[in-house]
Amino acid sequence: MSLEEQRNKLLKRLDALKLFPNNNEVRILRSRTQKALERLEKQTKVTVAPEPKVSKRSSSLEKYHRYIRLIRDNFPDLKYLDIRRQFGKRKRGQEVSIPDAIWQNPSP
């Protein structure tokens, strides 16, 4: 018997138990049927490993810091913080001491 047929059979049994008065035996049968239905539902569910969450923020920050580190490799005398400040000034259109060629292609 397939899982769907078993599920339908258990649901029919639960509906049939509604016809009887709510005494102790009917409650026991109802709870057993309900538990069997829950076990069947667990069998039908496929356990899939959750995919790791990749947020835009972390990936974009990784790219940003990798870019800053590449520029720092070309200018070892400047501190990381100074390069970040100059990057901010450059984005605002102000003059910075690092040439535009380095900002466009920081790889050596």
C-alpha positions in Angstrom: 0.0 0.0 0.0 1.4 3.4 -0.9 1.9 6.2 1.6 -0.9 8.2 0.1 -3.3 5.3 0.5 -2.3 4.8 4.1 -2.8 8.5 4.8 -6.2 8.5 3.2 -7.2 5.4 5.2 -6.1 7.0 8.5 -8.0 10.2 7.7 -11.2 8.2 7.0 -10.7 6.4 10.3 -10.4 9.7 12.1 -13.6 10.9 10.4 -15.4 7.7 11.3 -14.4 8.2 15.0 -16.3 11.5 15.0 -19.6 9.6 14.8 -19.1 7.9 18.1 -19.6 9.5 21.5 -16.4 10.9 23.1 -15.7 8.2 25.6 -12.3 6.8 26.8 -11.9 4.1 24.1 -12.7 6.5 21.3 -10.2 9.0 22.6 -7.5 6.3 22.8 -8.3 5.2 19.2 -8.2 8.8 18.0 -4.9 9.5 19.6 -3.4 6.3 18.2 -4.7 7.1 14.7 -3.4 10.7 15.0 0.1 9.4 16.1 0.2 6.9 13.2 -0.7 9.8 10.8 2.1 11.9 12.2 4.6 9.1 11.8 3.4 8.7 8.2 3.8 12.4 7.6 7.4 12.3 8.9 8.1 9.5 6.5 6.8 11.5 3.5 8.9 14.5 4.4 12.3 14.4 2.7 15.0 15.7 4.9 17.0 18.2 2.9 20.0 19.9 4.4 19.4 23.6 4.6 21.5 25.7 2.2 23.9 28.0 3.9 22.6 31.6 3.9 24.7 33.9 1.8 23.9 37.5 2.5 24.6 40.3 0.2 26.3 42.3 2.9 28.9 39.7 3.8 29.8 39.0 0.2 30.0 42.7 -0.7 32.1 43.4 2.4 34.5 40.6 1.5 34.9 42.2 -2.0 35.4 45.6 -0.5 38.1 44.5 2.0 39.8 42.3 -0.7 40.0 45.5 -2.9 41.4 47.6 -0.1 44.0 44.9 0.7 45.1 44.8 -2.9 45.7 48.5 -2.8 47.6 48.2 0.5 49.9 45.7 -1.2 50.9 48.5 -3.7 51.3 51.1 -0.9 52.7 49.3 2.2 53.6 52.6 3.9 49.9 53.6 4.2 47.8 52.2 6.9 44.6 50.2 6.1 42.5 52.9 7.7 44.1 55.7 5.6 43.4 53.7 2.4 39.8 53.3 3.4 39.5 57.1 4.1 41.1 57.9 0.7 38.7 55.4 -0.9 35.8 57.3 0.6 37.1 60.6 -0.5 37.6 59.3 -4.0 34.0 58.1 -4.1 32.9 61.6 -3.2 35.0 63.0 -6.0 37.8 64.6 -3.9 41.5 64.4 -4.7 43.5 61.6 -3.1 47.3 60.7 -3.1 46.8 57.3 -4.7 46.7 57.5 -8.5 43.6 56.6 -10.5 45.4 53.8 -12.3 45.8 51.9 -9.0 42.2 52.4 -8.0 41.0 51.0 -11.4 43.4 48.0 -11.4 44.9 47.3 -8.0 46.5 44.0 -8.9 50.3 44.1 -9.3 
